[in-house]
Amino acid sequence: MKSPRNGALKAGLFFLLSFVLPLAGAQGGTLISPDNPRIQYSGRIDFSNPKAPRFDWPGVSLLVRFKGTSIGFLLEDGGNDYDVKLDGRPFKVWVTQADHNLYSLTGLSNKEHTVRVVKRTEALFGTILFKGLVLGEGGVLLKPPAKPRRKIEIIGDSFVCGYGDEAATLKCENLRPYENADKAFGAEVARDLNAEYVLVAYSGKGIVRNWGDKAKKSEDPFPPLYHRLLCHDPDSQWDFSQWIPDAVIIHLGQNDFSSEPKADRRDYVNGYLRFIREIRGKYPNAFIYCFATTGWPGYSPFVEEVVQKRREAGDGRVYFVGYPNVPADELGCDYHPQVKAQEKLAEILAPVLKGTLGW
């Protein structure tokens, strides 16, 4: 009869081997499966195949803590860029290529390290498969730090995506190198308030009308995207019970009114009210902040009307927060706010959340 102790040891060994396997041809490297519980994920990620999770929304991040001199991330991609932070500091940017899937940090000191990889670019740059980690010889994956208890969801358009925020000029031949969602105002507010953030945003989308549409109402405005686990997969549905925010920030309206023919005011107000009712149905206790410019293109009174109507209906946790137009010398690609302007937007919004949430 085998002893309970030996049985427990074998069971534990089997558990470890199910997450950590030798990497063939990697000179002592070790492949760690994506379903290892010591990999910390943040954002909307499709785990229907736990060995190859998929994601496409901006701001999705992977965080690991390990001891060793090197670590690699297996990313099947080719269109997206990632900020890599090592031990809490910006380290490099990974620019993925279709014919390359191992992106590594090497030559590190042999001690404990924390690496955070965050998707800079938005869903229009494609969907990613994460195939796991590669630890260098002798490396050990450690338990990650605890996530922040506070949670903020940021919903919206190109401002939320960080469209062109790292550009120094208005004209950008290629958006990809200059977009950084992790430096947009929503991410900045979350960091200021020590909160985990999830971004659900897409450039050019509006409440009822998308930028450049020839009609006053678009067939594919933003609200239907809000329910998706993967932005570009209409059949994928997000489980709203999986991650419940304390606060929701909405920035939608710029695209409804910044090009002709502008959306109809009544359609916009009614559409925004419907959208807030949907959000409230998912998050009964969340504080909702409707963020809008008080300058051009002049739609902030409509947002204020939406908030007033919600409050009159008894929803006291909905707020309007306005901000002035971004100065001309703080604009990047296609007249979008640069990082310094995004930081100023965060400085306007963060104190409001602190005051109302008691943070």
Secondary structure, DSSP 8 states (H G I E B T S, - for coil): ---HHHHHHHHHHHHHHHHEEE-TTSTT-EEE-TT-TTSEEES--B-SSTTS-EE-STT-EEEEEEEES-EEEEEE-SS-EEEEEETTEEEEEEE-BTTB-EEEE-S--SEEEEEEEEE-S-GGG--EEEEEEEE-TT-EEE------SEEEEEEESHHHHTTTTT-SSS--S-SGGG--GGGSHHHHHHHHTTEEEEEEE-TT--SS--TT-SSSS-SS-SGGGGGBSSTT-TT-B--TTS---SEEEEE--HHHHSSSS---HHHHHHHHHHHHHHHHHH-TT-EEEEEEESSTT--HHHHHHHHHHHHHTT-TTEEEEEE----GGGB-GGG-B-HHHHHHHHHHHHHHHHHHHT-
